[in-house]
Amino acid sequence: MIGLVSFVIFAIAVLVAGGICIYSSVSANKSPIKVDYKSLLKKEGILTIIFAICFTLMMVSIYWWAKIKPTGFELFASIFGGFFFSLTGMISLNAFLLHYYGKDVPELLNKWLFRILVICFTLCIVFMFLLTDGYADYVTYPLINGISFTEGFVRPGEGSPSIAFYAICILSGAIYVYLLIDHKLYLEYGKHGIAESTFLVALPAGIIGARIFYVIGEWDVYRGDIAAMFDLHSGGLTIMGGAPTGIVVGVLWFMWRHKGKGYNIFRVVDIIVPTILIAQAVGRWGNFFNLEVYGRLVDESKFAWLPKFIYNNMHYNGSGKYMGPQVYVPLFLIEGLTNFLGYFVLGHLCEHLLKGVRKDGDLALGYIVWYGLTRAIMEPLRDPNYNMGTDGKWSNIWAYIFVGFGVFCIIMNHLIRYLISKKKVENHPQIENAEEKKENE
């Protein structure tokens, strides 16, 4: 009873300290007067430390509440991991709010906010995994994958959730990506909400495309059964069909919706398309909870280094059956990390380091190449039960088609732009002089 009371008290303290800290950033962004960022950061620093201490004590109270006697490592993981997970998490959240939505943030501070955001977000994930190791052996597996309005929490193979964690993961990734896109378009064009209607159109179009592509890939299964083709409840979506459909429909809608408003559609797709990798990375965690679309069965010793809650859960198949001394290769984790890396390569490294040689449209096309390479690497690791087409060749073929098509389009993008610019110079020689003058300046 005392453990429960302690947990509740520290949980309330966490909500209060965290709420005040976040409110400070939001208020600063909306303040009609100039913000004193030195005082603001000092205040948020103190609140963040209080938040982290209370969060750590809340997590330790779980042992007391559940009458668990943790090992030395588990206690270390819960204290050290809990403190730095909550600390870096709150720092990265406030850095995100101030960097992307801050008002008149000094240029140097803004650069450091972005660096802090990237570093702390990465550390937050690492410390989250450490924190979970303190409790992983006291949780029932397989983990719950959703909530049923009639049965409560359900696990894979036990029932159909009314609120599925898979859907929450996809929706969370989509919302985060929209906020990121909205900010980047604001920086480019000085206006929020530019991509709002495009997002609302492209998201369902992508889901429809993902289903159509999946049905085509599994045509031997769905041939002649029209009802099954529309049965989304039983699963069956592939991002290799969803992403291209969503992108094409989104681009066409954006061009129609904003016709004549001066937007560079190639620049817009360079901003939007690479961020899809983040949505995919977050969405892949839905596969983890559903125990689906994972890799081949291998000896459990090969992945003993994984965080325990992942390692323990990957011992079960999609029906909730324990697979003994074997685990499934965690494709969701491998592909998720690869997608995050792809976003930073395309959205930041290529965006800035290749600024002198890249052309508008290259980053969007780079997404096609990157995702094709990712799938080419992942497919040989996949559980054969989740391969599409005869002997799984469908996904393999399309992975290489993605790579080849993307590279071809990048080459054509540069070639066409070169020929157009050359023709302009031939017809109007003064353009070349103007361009040289601009470069010299």
Secondary structure, 3 states (H helix, E strand, C coil): CHHHHHHHHHHHHHHHHHHHHHHHHHHHHHCCCCCCHHHHHHHHHHHHHHHHHHHHHHHHHHHHHCCCCCCHHHHHHHHHHHHHHHHHHHHHHHHHHHHHHCCCCCHHHHHHHHHHHHHHHHHHHHHHHHHHHCCHHHCCCCCCCEEECCCEEECCCCCCCCEEHHHHHHHHHHHHHHHHHHHHHHHHHCCCCCCHHHHHHHHHHHHHHHHHHHHHHCHHHHCCCHHHHCCHHHCCCCHHHHHHHHHHHHHHHHHHHCCCCCCCHHHHHHHHHHHHHHHHHHHCHHHHHHCCCCECEEEHHHHCCCCHHHHHHCCECCCCCECCCEEECCHHHHHHHHHHHHHHHHHHHHHHHCCCCCCCCHHHHHHHHHHHHHHHHHHHHECHHHCCCHHHHHHHHHHHHHHHHHHHHHHHHHHHHHHHHHHHHHHCCHHHHHHHHHHHC
